Amino acid sequence: MAPGELAATAAPKAADMSIPSPAHDRLARRESAISALARLPASDILNDHEQAILAIEEARGLSPTPGPARWLVVIVKATRLCNLRCVYCRSWAEGPNQTMTFDVMARSVREALSMPNVHGVEFVWHGGEVTMLKPKVFRKFLWLQERYRQPGQEVKNSIQTNATHLTDEWIDFLHEFGMGVGVSIDGPPELNDRRRLDKDGRGTSSRIAGGIARLRQAGIPHAALVVIDREIIGAGPERLLGYLADIGLDKISFLNVLPENDPDDPEIVKSTYFTFPEYVRFLTDTFSVWWNSFRDRMEIREFRDFIQKMSVPKTSIGCLWMGNCMGRYVTLEANGDLAPCDKYRSDPGSILGNVMHSPMADIIRTSGYLADAKKEASDAKTRMAPCKWFHVCNGGCPHDRHLASRFGDAVEPGRCCGGAPLLDHMARTMGRTMERAGIRAGSSGLDNPAS
C-alpha cells in the first residue's frame, strides 16, 4: 500500500515566533489549492461531453445503503498501462480500454462519498503507472471529490508510482495539492535492475533514484515500497537498508511477493512460491539490523506499527494487521469493476460487481465473496485469540491466511498467523535495550504481551 497524508499541525498563535513546520505549510497549501479548485465551474474543468455525462449522473438517484465502515479506502486503478515490465508484476496491461473513463470516475467518486455513514474516504491512485496519465485527469478527480464530499467528511489522496516518469507537470501537481507518494523500488541496483525493467529490458535504478530526489527537493512526502522475495533476502538487510538510506529514503514498507491466484501452471507456481515463514524470517533478521543501525534515521512501517501496537494495544494500525479489512478496502478497476484489494486479482469470484451496474454500497453489502471472507476472518479470530500476540496482529492479512491454506505452509495451522517469531524477537530486543537504559519494561507493556 501508499503512504498516508501527514497529520495537520496546529496553527501558531500570534505571539508564537516559531517557524511553521513543513507539514503545516503543506496542509495550508493543499487546503488553498483544493478550495480554489472547488470554486471552479464545471465548464472550466470538464469538456462538453463530460459535462453531459455529469448531468446524467446527477439526475440518477443514490442508494440509501450504508457503507461498510466509517472509513473506506478505494484503490483506484486509474490505468493498467505501464512503462515498466517488472518480472513479478501482474498489475499492468496493454491495449484499449485500460484507462478509466469519465463516466466511471464520476460514478465511483459520487458513490463512495455519498454512503450515509462513511465519515472518510482515502483514494489511492494506482496502476499500472498513474503518471502515464496527465495530471489534468486527477484534477477532475479532486474537483469531483469536492463536489460530492459531505459536510465534515474527510477525503485523502495518495499515489503509488515507479518514479521513473515524474515530469515537471507531475511534480508541480503533487506539490500544489500536498499529496503523499509511494515509490516502488526493489533495493540496490544489482537487484532492482534485474527485476524492475522498462519495456526495452533496461534497468531503472538511476531513474527511480532521480525521481526520489525530485520528490525530496520539492518537499513532497514520500515512502518506498519494496517487494520481498528470495533474491532480495539473498542480498542481506545491511545492503538493502544501506542503499535505501544512501538515496535519501527514510520511510520504508515491505510487501511479500505474491503468486498468481489463477495460474496457467499451478505446479510451477507451487515450486517457486515464497512462503510466509520465509518472509517472517526476513523481517526478523531485518529488524535486528534496523534496530541496531538504522532506527534513528529510517522508519519501517511494519516495525513502527508493531511497536505502537505492542506499547498501546488499542492503537489502530495498517490494513495488514486489521484482522478483517474485507469491504473496508476495495479496488476499483478502470471499467468500474469492484474487487477486494489488488492481492486478490484473478482469484475466481473476486469481481464483486460493477459500479456502472449497481450501487457501490449495495455491491459491498451483498457480495457473497466478501461474506465468505468475513466468516473466515471471524473463524480465524476465534481460533487465534489465545495466541499471546493476537492483540497485535489480529490474525494477520486474510490473503496471507488464504495462501497459507492453499500451499499448506502455516506455522501453526489455525492457531497463529505466522508472525509470532518476529514479535517474540522484537519484544526481546526492545526489552534488552530498555533494560540497559534503565527503563522498566512494564511501562510499555513489553513485559506482558497479553496485557
Protein Blocks (a to p, Z undefined) as FASTA:
>chain_A
ZZddddddddddfklmbdcdfklmmmmmmmmmmmmmmmpcfklmpcfklmmmmmmmmmpc
cdfbdcfbfbdcddddfbfcdfbdcfkbckbcedehiaccfklmmmmmmmmmmpmklcbd
cddddedjfklpcfklmmmmmmmmmmmocghiacddddddehlaccfklmmmmmmnopac
ddddehjfklmmmmmccfkopafklmmmmmmmmmmmnopacdddddddfklmmnopklmm
mmmmmnopabdcdddddddfbdfblmlmmmmoccfklmmmmmmmmmmmmmmmmmmmcccf
klmmmmmmmmmmmbccdfklnopaghjaccddfkopacddfklgoiahianbdfklbcfk
lmmmmmmklmmmmmmmmmmmmmmmmpmklmmnnnpafklmmmmmmnopafbghiagolmm
mmmmmmmmmmmmmmmnopafklnopmmmmZZ
